[in-house]
Amino acid sequence: MSTPTFPKRDPSGPEFWDLRYEACFAPWDARKVPARLREFVASGGRARTVLVPGCGSARDVRYFAQSGWTVVGIDFSAEALAAAAGELGEYADRVRRGDFFAPIAEAPFEVVYERAFLCALPRRMWEAWSKRVAELVAPGGLLAGFFYFDAGDRGPPFALNSQAELAALLEGAFERLEDVPVDDSIPVFEGKERWQVWRRRG
Ligand SMILES: C[S@@+](CC[C@H](N)C(=O)[O-])C[C@H]1O[C@@H](n2cnc3c(N)ncnc32)[C@H](O)[C@@H]1O
């Protein structure tokens, strides 16, 4: 299938994403629950509160809910949430329209789950992302998920150019607990993403 063309929009706003979900063009959508996420949930010992920012079609939200976790998914794209509604069925109330940078009543969370959200944000927004994620994870809580590394500064997806770049964003408030490869990436992220878990300092 050829890549559709879209009118120019800034990915920092919902229209960029609305256009793509409306056209059913979502090459970032894994359409499955990643193995590293399954391992993380299985190894946690108990259900937790978790935020899924930029949840898109929300398969991961459904998985957390099915696993008994208290999950909140937010996305500022109405079209993304329309896609999510089709996935979530009885869990439809776990997602809502909202901006990651606006207040979230349930915060802070024991876990914030990262998948294809940081790389959706233009790099000029990454400092604000790191500040916000430190507010949203409770002390002792975890930022866990997939981080995309590559050369270049164009996107989306906007790649981290090095581990040092991610460390510079997070190390003020978090310490890294885990960093492992990912074996079941979808083509756009293949060989370029790592599963990492960061703990919020208390
Ligand atoms: C690349 S998609 C990833 C979606 C989903 N996490 C996945 O893995 O399929 C990025 C998503 O983040 C959403 N998004 C981007 N900026 C946002 C913001 N500031 N607040 C809430 N959602 C945002 C977009 O609407 C889009 O659905």
The ligand as an SDF file (V2000), in Angstrom:
LIG
                    3D

 27 29  0  0  0  0  0  0  0  0999 V2000
    2.3870    7.5670   17.4330 C   0  0  0  0  0  0  0  0  0  0  0  0
    0.8090    7.5810   18.1690 S   0  0  0  0  0  0  0  0  0  0  0  0
    0.9700    6.2360   19.3500 C   0  0  0  0  0  0  0  0  0  0  0  0
   -0.3540    5.7210   19.8320 C   0  0  0  0  0  0  0  0  0  0  0  0
   -0.2480    4.5060   20.7680 C   0  0  0  0  0  0  0  0  0  0  0  0
    0.5610    4.7910   21.9350 N   0  0  0  0  0  0  0  0  0  0  0  0
    0.3000    3.3190   20.0360 C   0  0  0  0  0  0  0  0  0  0  0  0
    1.3840    2.8380   20.3990 O   0  0  0  0  0  0  0  0  0  0  0  0
   -0.3620    2.8460   19.0920 O   0  0  0  0  0  0  0  0  0  0  0  0
    0.9200    9.0280   19.2350 C   0  0  0  0  0  0  0  0  0  0  0  0
   -0.3990    9.3520   19.9010 C   0  0  0  0  0  0  0  0  0  0  0  0
   -0.1730   10.3940   20.8520 O   0  0  0  0  0  0  0  0  0  0  0  0
   -1.2620   11.2890   20.7890 C   0  0  0  0  0  0  0  0  0  0  0  0
   -0.7730   12.5800   21.3270 N   0  0  0  0  0  0  0  0  0  0  0  0
    0.2410   13.3360   20.8450 C   0  0  0  0  0  0  0  0  0  0  0  0
    0.4430   14.4080   21.6310 N   0  0  0  0  0  0  0  0  0  0  0  0
   -0.4510   14.3290   22.6430 C   0  0  0  0  0  0  0  0  0  0  0  0
   -0.7350   15.1140   23.7860 C   0  0  0  0  0  0  0  0  0  0  0  0
   -0.0550   16.2620   24.0400 N   0  0  0  0  0  0  0  0  0  0  0  0
   -1.7000   14.7130   24.6240 N   0  0  0  0  0  0  0  0  0  0  0  0
   -2.4000   13.5730   24.3780 C   0  0  0  0  0  0  0  0  0  0  0  0
   -2.2000   12.7910   23.3060 N   0  0  0  0  0  0  0  0  0  0  0  0
   -1.2370   13.1450   22.4480 C   0  0  0  0  0  0  0  0  0  0  0  0
   -1.6690   11.2920   19.3220 C   0  0  0  0  0  0  0  0  0  0  0  0
   -2.9830   11.7420   19.1450 O   0  0  0  0  0  0  0  0  0  0  0  0
   -1.4730    9.8330   18.9480 C   0  0  0  0  0  0  0  0  0  0  0  0
   -2.6450    9.0770   19.1430 O   0  0  0  0  0  0  0  0  0  0  0  0
  1  2  1  0
  2  3  1  0
  2 10  1  0
  3  4  1  0
  4  5  1  0
  5  6  1  0
  5  7  1  0
  7  8  2  0
  7  9  1  0
 10 11  1  0
 11 12  1  0
 11 26  1  0
 12 13  1  0
 13 14  1  0
 13 24  1  0
 14 15  1  0
 14 23  1  0
 15 16  2  0
 16 17  1  0
 17 18  1  0
 17 23  2  0
 18 19  1  0
 18 20  2  0
 20 21  1  0
 21 22  2  0
 22 23  1  0
 24 25  1  0
 24 26  1  0
 26 27  1  0
M  CHG  2   2   1   9  -1
M  END
$$$$
